[in-house]
Amino acid sequence: MNEKGILTVGVTGRRHIVPEALEAVETSARLFLQDVLRAHSGDEVRLCTGLAVGADSLIAKLAFEERERNSNAKLRVVAVLPADLTRYERDFKTNPDASGKSELDAFRELLAQCDETICLANPEEDAADPIAPYVRLGEWLVENSDVLLAFWNGNASVVKRGGTVDVVLRKAKRCQEDGSRVYCISTPELMRKKNPYGSKTYVPEPIDGAGNVAILTDAFDEKTIVWRSPR
């Protein structure tokens, strides 16, 4: 935590959470927020999220609910956008779901409730590399988070540039240097698979252990994570 009494919590995680695991994941995330606010009751807690579909938006919603429930909480929600708003909004679907709301509608509603917006746009870089915004966001989270909250299943065997595993691995290596922490919530995902015709299907990861938690303090692989059931 910095000398001004501000704790910065960064968020990274899965986009397509298995619906059957959602309740357990939400419960652990809510407990995490409450524990952090309790432990830092005299400090300001800044929750920094890209507001992407899935984990990013889930934790933002819970933060707004917790602030409504606990009016004494010094909790600020910060939207950290990886690209300029027009470019970033293209990543959200515009067709409405069963509730009548699209991903883009939901994103805009959350963004309007945030206390602060940080934009990491680099138009020239983004035009040349579509992954660049997410790499930049990951780097920002690694550099600026006192605590990184990762919604992830612990499998570090596949590392995608700018993805959740990439961010977690790099932040975990920093923990011994700067005293930061990585807090993980086991989050199974609907894995996208392309069929021979080019369309996509979604295959759910196993949900056993969903919502379990782990704290990482150094470099690790998927075999060394110690998961614990939430209280």
Protein Blocks (a to p, Z undefined) as FASTA:
>chain_A
ZZkopacddddddfbdcfklmmmmmmmmmmmmmmmmmmmmmbccddddehighjlmmmmm
mmmmmmmmmmmbccddddddfbdfklmmmmpcfbdcfkopafklmmmmmmmmpmbdcdfb
dfklmmmomklmmmmmmmmmmmmmmbdcdddehiakbccehiaklmmmmmmmmmmmnopa
cdddddddddddddfkopacdddddfehihiacddfbdcdfklpccdddZZ
